[in-house]
Amino acid sequence: MSPPVISGLLSFVIPGAGQLINGLIFRALFWLIITPGFWIGSGGTLGWICHFVSAYTAYRASHMIEWVLKYEKYENL
């Protein structure tokens, strides 16, 4: 698990990297495969959209994992 901001930034630079450090391997592979295809297929336009969506989903996933772990700790007291 990493801080949400780090996950989002990593995934913006390399699509799927933020998901990978959060342990979401299949989502990471999805973004690593899909984004270059959209870059090549659309001449760059959809590639940027994929970068933003990948970064946002990495941020949200990391935030949700952090939230679940925080509240799970309180349940076990």
N, C-alpha and C positions, 0 to 999 in steps of 0.2 A: 504494500500500500504506500502511496506517495501523496504528498499534499495536492489538492485539486489544481492549484495554479501550475505546478510543475508538470502534472499530467497533461493539462491543456496545452502548455507551451511546447512540450515534447511532441505531442501529437500534431501540432500545427507545423512544426519543422519537418517531422517525418511522420506521415499519417500512419497510425497504428502503434506508434511507440508509447504513447500515453496509456493505451489499452494494455499493451504488453507489460508495462511495469505494474499495472494493477492486477495482473494475472488473468486477463481476459484474452486468451490466446486466439480463439477463433475470430473474435471481433478484430483483433490486431491483424490477423491474416486477411480478413475481408478488406480492411482499409488499405493494407499494403498492396493488394491486388487491384482493387477497384479504382483507386485514385490515379495511378499512372494511366490506366485505360481511359479515364475521362480526360486527362490532360492531352493525351494523344488524339483521342477521338473527336474532341470538341475544339481543338486549337487553344486550349488553356482556360476557357471560360468556366466549364464545369469542374475543372481541376481545382480552381480556387474555392468553389462551393464545397467540394469534397474536403478540402483542407479545413475550412471553417466548421463543417459538420463533424468531422473527425475530432477536432480540438474540443468542440462543445460536448460531444458524447463522452470523451475521456474525462473532461472536467466533471460532468454530472455523475459518471460512474464512480470516480474517486470520492466525490462528495457524499454519495449515497453509502459507499463502503465505510467511510469515516463515520457517518451518522449511525449506521447499524452497529458498528463496533463500540461506539460510545454508549449507546443505550443498552447494548447487550451486557456491557460491564456492570451496569446498575441492576439488571435483572438477576445477576448471579450473586448479589450481596446477601 
